[in-house]
Amino acid sequence: MAETPMLSCAVAESVALVQAALATVRELAHHQPDTLILGDLNARNILAGTREPWLAVDPKGWVGDRAYDCGTLTKSRSVVLAEQGDLSRGIRRTLDAFTNAAELDRERARRWAQLSAVQAAYGGRRRGFRRGRHGAERALLVALVDELTRILTGV
């Protein structure tokens, strides 16, 4: 069976997105600092503090690159940002705010976030999401995480 041009483009794009994620693993994952990271940085785990303006809670207790936490943050913000109408702009602003506040390299954080989005796209197709395991909501979330992956690959 011959592939249509549209299908060929979709397959080529998917391969490029996965290759970018694999490059992140090859280039960044093997040389991790010995730093405790949250591992689940999302809006529910960021509270207003008294000692500091913000307090991150509910750590996973992982050790690694602090920029890795950008992946969970961008995924958790993507539904709200998409509902606001400009996911790409919102993701750029989230990356900028996170990397500026944490004094991290923006490109490194973007790459970790892109890897996280690729993992979410794969996992969503395979088993669904906590918020949408089946049906129309799952399909919408897969489409959203696909768009997030494209944005993070090209930001």
C-alpha positions as a Python dict, from the first residue, in 0.01 Angstrom:
ca = {
    (1, 'M'): (0, 0, 0),
    (2, 'A'): (145, 336, -103),
    (3, 'E'): (169, 614, 153),
    (4, 'T'): (-6, 940, 82),
    (5, 'P'): (213, 1254, 83),
    (6, 'M'): (36, 1378, 398),
    (7, 'L'): (109, 1053, 582),
    (8, 'S'): (472, 1062, 465),
    (9, 'C'): (510, 1415, 605),
    (10, 'A'): (351, 1313, 938),
    (11, 'V'): (584, 1013, 968),
    (12, 'A'): (889, 1224, 881),
    (13, 'E'): (787, 1486, 1137),
    (14, 'S'): (735, 1220, 1406),
    (15, 'V'): (1077, 1071, 1334),
    (16, 'A'): (1239, 1416, 1362),
    (17, 'L'): (1066, 1483, 1696),
    (18, 'V'): (1178, 1150, 1841),
    (19, 'Q'): (1531, 1200, 1707),
    (20, 'A'): (1549, 1537, 1885),
    (21, 'A'): (1441, 1371, 2210),
    (22, 'L'): (1699, 1093, 2167),
    (23, 'A'): (1969, 1353, 2106),
    (24, 'T'): (1877, 1513, 2440),
    (25, 'V'): (1920, 1179, 2615),
    (26, 'R'): (2254, 1115, 2443),
    (27, 'E'): (2390, 1464, 2508),
    (28, 'L'): (2244, 1562, 2846),
    (29, 'A'): (2137, 1254, 3041),
    (30, 'H'): (2476, 1095, 3095),
    (31, 'H'): (2631, 1395, 3269),
    (32, 'Q'): (2394, 1490, 3549),
    (33, 'P'): (2487, 1712, 3843),
    (34, 'D'): (2437, 1576, 4194),
    (35, 'T'): (2148, 1811, 4266),
    (36, 'L'): (1817, 1726, 4428),
    (37, 'I'): (1534, 1814, 4190),
    (38, 'L'): (1162, 1824, 4250),
    (39, 'G'): (1077, 1584, 3967),
    (40, 'D'): (712, 1696, 3954),
    (41, 'L'): (712, 2074, 3919),
    (42, 'N'): (357, 2182, 3837),
    (43, 'A'): (117, 2453, 3952),
    (44, 'R'): (-26, 2232, 4230),
    (45, 'N'): (323, 2191, 4378),
    (46, 'I'): (418, 2561, 4387),
    (47, 'L'): (295, 2754, 4689),
    (48, 'A'): (337, 3110, 4807),
    (49, 'G'): (594, 3107, 5087),
    (50, 'T'): (693, 3323, 5382),
    (51, 'R'): (1071, 3266, 5388),
    (52, 'E'): (1087, 3283, 5008),
    (53, 'P'): (830, 3416, 4760),
    (54, 'W'): (764, 3064, 4628),
    (55, 'L'): (794, 2717, 4774),
    (56, 'A'): (806, 2394, 4572),
    (57, 'V'): (646, 2103, 4760),
    (58, 'D'): (591, 1729, 4716),
    (59, 'P'): (934, 1637, 4580),
    (60, 'K'): (997, 1303, 4413),
    (61, 'G'): (1348, 1311, 4558),
    (62, 'W'): (1529, 1263, 4229),
    (63, 'V'): (1886, 1372, 4164),
    (64, 'G'): (1980, 1534, 3836),
    (65, 'D'): (1968, 1842, 3618),
    (66, 'R'): (1745, 2120, 3760),
    (67, 'A'): (1643, 2207, 3403),
    (68, 'Y'): (1468, 1867, 3384),
    (69, 'D'): (1177, 2004, 3590),
    (70, 'C'): (1081, 2230, 3301),
    (71, 'G'): (922, 1930, 3129),
    (72, 'T'): (657, 1872, 3394),
    (73, 'L'): (593, 2244, 3424),
    (74, 'T'): (532, 2297, 3051),
    (75, 'K'): (308, 1989, 3027),
    (76, 'S'): (101, 2093, 3328),
    (77, 'R'): (55, 2445, 3189),
    (78, 'S'): (-25, 2338, 2832),
    (79, 'V'): (-400, 2278, 2877),
    (80, 'V'): (-458, 2623, 3028),
    (81, 'L'): (-229, 2790, 2774),
    (82, 'A'): (-408, 2617, 2484),
    (83, 'E'): (-744, 2729, 2623),
    (84, 'Q'): (-612, 3087, 2627),
    (85, 'G'): (-559, 3060, 2253),
    (86, 'D'): (-185, 3083, 2192),
    (87, 'L'): (-3, 2773, 2312),
    (88, 'S'): (324, 2863, 2139),
    (89, 'R'): (347, 3208, 2298),
    (90, 'G'): (246, 3070, 2638),
    (91, 'I'): (509, 2797, 2625),
    (92, 'R'): (778, 3050, 2530),
    (93, 'R'): (674, 3269, 2824),
    (94, 'T'): (674, 2968, 3059),
    (95, 'L'): (1024, 2871, 2944),
    (96, 'D'): (1146, 3227, 2988),
    (97, 'A'): (991, 3269, 3334),
    (98, 'F'): (1115, 2932, 3459),
    (99, 'T'): (1471, 2968, 3331),
    (100, 'N'): (1502, 3329, 3448),
    (101, 'A'): (1367, 3255, 3797),
    (102, 'A'): (1578, 2941, 3837),
    (103, 'E'): (1882, 3095, 3662),
    (104, 'L'): (1901, 2805, 3417),
    (105, 'D'): (2009, 2772, 3057),
    (106, 'R'): (1694, 2816, 2846),
    (107, 'E'): (1806, 2580, 2568),
    (108, 'R'): (1884, 2303, 2816),
    (109, 'A'): (1544, 2342, 2983),
    (110, 'R'): (1371, 2348, 2642),
    (111, 'R'): (1541, 2022, 2543),
    (112, 'W'): (1437, 1847, 2866),
    (113, 'A'): (1082, 1976, 2816),
    (114, 'Q'): (1077, 1849, 2457),
    (115, 'L'): (1190, 1503, 2574),
    (116, 'S'): (917, 1504, 2839),
    (117, 'A'): (655, 1599, 2578),
    (118, 'V'): (767, 1315, 2347),
    (119, 'Q'): (742, 1072, 2638),
    (120, 'A'): (391, 1204, 2717),
    (121, 'A'): (285, 1168, 2353),
    (122, 'Y'): (401, 807, 2349),
    (123, 'G'): (249, 726, 2687),
    (124, 'G'): (-78, 899, 2601),
    (125, 'R'): (-116, 691, 2288),
    (126, 'R'): (-31, 374, 2475),
    (127, 'R'): (-231, 405, 2797),
    (128, 'G'): (-406, 743, 2797),
    (129, 'F'): (-362, 1021, 3050),
    (130, 'R'): (-465, 1054, 3413),
    (131, 'R'): (-722, 1310, 3299),
    (132, 'G'): (-836, 1123, 2986),
    (133, 'R'): (-785, 750, 2951),
    (134, 'H'): (-1020, 692, 2656),
    (135, 'G'): (-1237, 852, 2394),
    (136, 'A'): (-1262, 1212, 2284),
    (137, 'E'): (-1075, 1364, 2581),
    (138, 'R'): (-783, 1128, 2525),
    (139, 'A'): (-774, 1222, 2155),
    (140, 'L'): (-774, 1593, 2244),
    (141, 'L'): (-492, 1546, 2494),
    (142, 'V'): (-285, 1345, 2243),
    (143, 'A'): (-333, 1626, 1988),
    (144, 'L'): (-234, 1884, 2251),
    (145, 'V'): (82, 1701, 2356),
    (146, 'D'): (172, 1650, 1988),
    (147, 'E'): (144, 2026, 1937),
    (148, 'L'): (348, 2088, 2254),
    (149, 'T'): (617, 1855, 2118),
    (150, 'R'): (630, 2043, 1787),
    (151, 'I'): (649, 2378, 1964),
    (152, 'L'): (928, 2265, 2197),
    (153, 'T'): (1125, 2116, 1910),
    (154, 'G'): (1115, 2442, 1717),
    (155, 'V'): (1120, 2706, 1996),
}
